[in-house]
Amino acid sequence: PIFFTHFILPATAELYDPTSSSKVLCQYREGPNPFNIVLEFGADFNQGRYVDLELLERHRRERGNVMLCEIVFLLDAPLVEQNTVQQLGPSYVKPVVQMQPCPLDGALFTEMNRLKDQLIAALGGQPLVGNDLSLKPAGLGGVAHEVGTLRMSGEAPDGAALNNGVVDTNLKFLAYDNLYACDLSVFPSSPAANPTLTLAAMAIRLAAHLKQVTTV
């Protein structure tokens, strides 16, 4: 799950700069809470719709002399067993996705709210006009990267394969000998960080494995 809220920095704030943009990754050090925090300054410049310079200028003019910012909580989460993807027809028929959110502990949400309030107050942030600073859940595909539809099988403590997924630890489909998958769908859980580097490492690992097992 992903939770976020937007806020503004007025021109009197120390970090106010209407023409700059940056992202800051914050990691919680006081305990084992499973989330990362991303603080984004100048969020206008990281939104695709603002590539249109006229639209960007209009949004900034309507907001006034403030800097748009965002705080995002990205949580590590296990896959929900009841979620399914079904292909109910030929390949051209759209798959049916049944997805429900991962349960979130109330104490964890309370702690996220405390940190959000603390960070925004320290920055001198304020709510956008007509809005509040409550954390909102991100919609599907809005912030994070969807994972797990072809999840990797696990291993028992003795190294034996559990065969409880779609692919094995070498990313080979359990049901086929010559078919592999290498994308975010094989992740066995949803990480709290951008998975791009992990995926690149998996691709390198798979290439080495295929080189080892393939004969020409």
C-alpha positions as a Python dict, from the first residue, in 0.01 Angstrom:
ca = {
    (1, 'P'): (0, 0, 0),
    (2, 'I'): (100, 359, -70),
    (3, 'F'): (-20, 664, 123),
    (4, 'F'): (47, 1026, 34),
    (5, 'T'): (-53, 1386, 83),
    (6, 'H'): (31, 1713, -91),
    (7, 'F'): (130, 2031, 87),
    (8, 'I'): (279, 2368, -1),
    (9, 'L'): (576, 2570, 115),
    (10, 'P'): (506, 2944, 130),
    (11, 'A'): (761, 3194, 3),
    (12, 'T'): (874, 3251, 364),
    (13, 'A'): (982, 2886, 410),
    (14, 'E'): (1356, 2817, 420),
    (15, 'L'): (1346, 2560, 137),
    (16, 'Y'): (1109, 2755, -88),
    (17, 'D'): (1231, 2770, -449),
    (18, 'P'): (962, 2788, -718),
    (19, 'T'): (1196, 2677, -999),
    (20, 'S'): (1364, 2377, -835),
    (21, 'S'): (1267, 2014, -779),
    (22, 'S'): (1416, 1733, -571),
    (23, 'K'): (1328, 1405, -405),
    (24, 'V'): (1453, 1300, -62),
    (25, 'L'): (1435, 940, 61),
    (26, 'C'): (1386, 905, 436),
    (27, 'Q'): (1419, 574, 619),
    (28, 'Y'): (1273, 510, 963),
    (29, 'R'): (1547, 425, 1214),
    (30, 'E'): (1357, 398, 1542),
    (31, 'G'): (1212, 52, 1481),
    (32, 'P'): (1130, -217, 1226),
    (33, 'N'): (842, -32, 1059),
    (34, 'P'): (815, -158, 698),
    (35, 'F'): (807, 167, 503),
    (36, 'N'): (1017, 425, 324),
    (37, 'I'): (926, 792, 309),
    (38, 'V'): (975, 1006, -1),
    (39, 'L'): (967, 1383, 34),
    (40, 'E'): (924, 1561, -296),
    (41, 'F'): (990, 1932, -336),
    (42, 'G'): (868, 2108, -648),
    (43, 'A'): (628, 1826, -730),
    (44, 'D'): (499, 2019, -1033),
    (45, 'F'): (810, 1921, -1225),
    (46, 'N'): (772, 1547, -1163),
    (47, 'Q'): (421, 1513, -1306),
    (48, 'G'): (381, 1419, -1671),
    (49, 'R'): (94, 1659, -1727),
    (50, 'Y'): (324, 1953, -1651),
    (51, 'V'): (541, 1884, -1957),
    (52, 'D'): (302, 2129, -2120),
    (53, 'L'): (463, 2459, -2023),
    (54, 'E'): (140, 2655, -2059),
    (55, 'L'): (-41, 2412, -1828),
    (56, 'L'): (244, 2427, -1578),
    (57, 'E'): (237, 2806, -1577),
    (58, 'R'): (-142, 2813, -1531),
    (59, 'H'): (-128, 2573, -1233),
    (60, 'R'): (148, 2773, -1068),
    (61, 'R'): (-33, 3102, -1131),
    (62, 'E'): (-357, 2968, -981),
    (63, 'R'): (-177, 2840, -670),
    (64, 'G'): (6, 3165, -614),
    (65, 'N'): (353, 3220, -472),
    (66, 'V'): (397, 2874, -318),
    (67, 'M'): (598, 2557, -384),
    (68, 'L'): (403, 2232, -434),
    (69, 'C'): (538, 1939, -229),
    (70, 'E'): (438, 1582, -156),
    (71, 'I'): (510, 1322, 110),
    (72, 'V'): (470, 954, 21),
    (73, 'F'): (481, 647, 245),
    (74, 'L'): (577, 330, 56),
    (75, 'L'): (512, 13, 254),
    (76, 'D'): (654, -334, 216),
    (77, 'A'): (363, -576, 199),
    (78, 'P'): (305, -948, 151),
    (79, 'L'): (91, -1063, -138),
    (80, 'V'): (-277, -1115, -57),
    (81, 'E'): (-359, -1481, -123),
    (82, 'Q'): (-717, -1406, -231),
    (83, 'N'): (-608, -1179, -518),
    (84, 'T'): (-644, -1341, -861),
    (85, 'V'): (-588, -1277, -1231),
    (86, 'Q'): (-809, -1488, -1457),
    (87, 'Q'): (-807, -1523, -1835),
    (88, 'L'): (-1170, -1608, -1909),
    (89, 'G'): (-1148, -1654, -2283),
    (90, 'P'): (-909, -1621, -2578),
    (91, 'S'): (-592, -1413, -2553),
    (92, 'Y'): (-763, -1100, -2688),
    (93, 'V'): (-1011, -1097, -2396),
    (94, 'K'): (-903, -867, -2115),
    (95, 'P'): (-800, -1055, -1798),
    (96, 'V'): (-1023, -1025, -1494),
    (97, 'V'): (-830, -885, -1197),
    (98, 'Q'): (-964, -930, -846),
    (99, 'M'): (-755, -729, -606),
    (100, 'Q'): (-805, -618, -249),
    (101, 'P'): (-575, -402, -36),
    (102, 'C'): (-325, -549, 203),
    (103, 'P'): (-444, -508, 564),
    (104, 'L'): (-276, -220, 747),
    (105, 'D'): (-214, -222, 1120),
    (106, 'G'): (-382, 71, 1296),
    (107, 'A'): (-76, 145, 1509),
    (108, 'L'): (139, 164, 1197),
    (109, 'F'): (-98, 412, 1031),
    (110, 'T'): (-95, 622, 1349),
    (111, 'E'): (285, 630, 1342),
    (112, 'M'): (286, 730, 974),
    (113, 'N'): (50, 1017, 1053),
    (114, 'R'): (273, 1130, 1340),
    (115, 'L'): (581, 1135, 1117),
    (116, 'K'): (391, 1312, 839),
    (117, 'D'): (278, 1588, 1075),
    (118, 'Q'): (626, 1619, 1224),
    (119, 'L'): (799, 1650, 886),
    (120, 'I'): (552, 1898, 737),
    (121, 'A'): (565, 2114, 1051),
    (122, 'A'): (947, 2113, 1050),
    (123, 'L'): (946, 2230, 688),
    (124, 'G'): (693, 2504, 753),
    (125, 'G'): (445, 2336, 520),
    (126, 'Q'): (76, 2419, 485),
    (127, 'P'): (-225, 2243, 329),
    (128, 'L'): (-333, 2337, -21),
    (129, 'V'): (-629, 2573, -32),
    (130, 'G'): (-948, 2370, 11),
    (131, 'N'): (-759, 2057, 121),
    (132, 'D'): (-625, 1902, 439),
    (133, 'L'): (-307, 1709, 520),
    (134, 'S'): (-466, 1368, 575),
    (135, 'L'): (-289, 1067, 423),
    (136, 'K'): (-472, 926, 122),
    (137, 'P'): (-431, 580, -32),
    (138, 'A'): (-282, 580, -381),
    (139, 'G'): (-491, 423, -654),
    (140, 'L'): (-383, 119, -849),
    (141, 'G'): (-88, 214, -1069),
    (142, 'G'): (-77, 566, -932),
    (143, 'V'): (253, 562, -745),
    (144, 'A'): (385, 213, -691),
    (145, 'H'): (465, -82, -916),
    (146, 'E'): (222, -375, -922),
    (147, 'V'): (387, -712, -858),
    (148, 'G'): (319, -1077, -788),
    (149, 'T'): (95, -1214, -1065),
    (150, 'L'): (361, -1477, -1152),
    (151, 'R'): (521, -1493, -812),
    (152, 'M'): (837, -1690, -742),
    (153, 'S'): (812, -2011, -540),
    (154, 'G'): (984, -2029, -205),
    (155, 'E'): (1229, -2278, -60),
    (156, 'A'): (1216, -2483, 260),
    (157, 'P'): (1496, -2439, 518),
    (158, 'D'): (1668, -2746, 371),
    (159, 'G'): (1667, -2589, 24),
    (160, 'A'): (1386, -2802, -114),
    (161, 'A'): (1151, -2624, -356),
    (162, 'L'): (804, -2551, -216),
    (163, 'N'): (643, -2515, -562),
    (164, 'N'): (394, -2268, -417),
    (165, 'G'): (419, -2012, -696),
    (166, 'V'): (425, -1987, -1075),
    (167, 'V'): (801, -1980, -1138),
    (168, 'D'): (1092, -2135, -950),
    (169, 'T'): (1389, -1950, -803),
    (170, 'N'): (1553, -1948, -1147),
    (171, 'L'): (1239, -1780, -1290),
    (172, 'K'): (1138, -2087, -1491),
    (173, 'F'): (767, -2167, -1512),
    (174, 'L'): (692, -2474, -1299),
    (175, 'A'): (463, -2610, -1571),
    (176, 'Y'): (709, -2569, -1861),
    (177, 'D'): (1071, -2657, -1926),
    (178, 'N'): (1149, -2385, -2180),
    (179, 'L'): (958, -2079, -2055),
    (180, 'Y'): (1092, -1811, -1821),
    (181, 'A'): (959, -1480, -1685),
    (182, 'C'): (1167, -1182, -1580),
    (183, 'D'): (967, -879, -1477),
    (184, 'L'): (797, -742, -1166),
    (185, 'S'): (532, -1014, -1177),
    (186, 'V'): (772, -1268, -1023),
    (187, 'F'): (824, -1069, -703),
    (188, 'P'): (703, -1273, -400),
    (189, 'S'): (616, -957, -206),
    (190, 'S'): (560, -588, -273),
    (191, 'P'): (873, -395, -165),
    (192, 'A'): (886, -55, 1),
    (193, 'A'): (1140, 73, -253),
    (194, 'N'): (1146, 117, -629),
    (195, 'P'): (1212, -235, -768),
    (196, 'T'): (1403, -130, -1081),
    (197, 'L'): (1753, -216, -956),
    (198, 'T'): (1633, -549, -816),
    (199, 'L'): (1475, -632, -1151),
    (200, 'A'): (1798, -545, -1335),
    (201, 'A'): (1992, -774, -1100),
    (202, 'M'): (1740, -1053, -1162),
    (203, 'A'): (1782, -1013, -1538),
    (204, 'I'): (2161, -1044, -1508),
    (205, 'R'): (2121, -1348, -1285),
    (206, 'L'): (1877, -1512, -1527),
    (207, 'A'): (2110, -1447, -1822),
    (208, 'A'): (2393, -1622, -1637),
    (209, 'H'): (2165, -1916, -1556),
    (210, 'L'): (2046, -1952, -1916),
    (211, 'K'): (2404, -1943, -2039),
    (212, 'Q'): (2487, -2224, -1800),
    (213, 'V'): (2194, -2452, -1887),
    (214, 'T'): (2167, -2383, -2260),
    (215, 'T'): (2357, -2596, -2509),
    (216, 'V'): (2410, -2494, -2870),
}
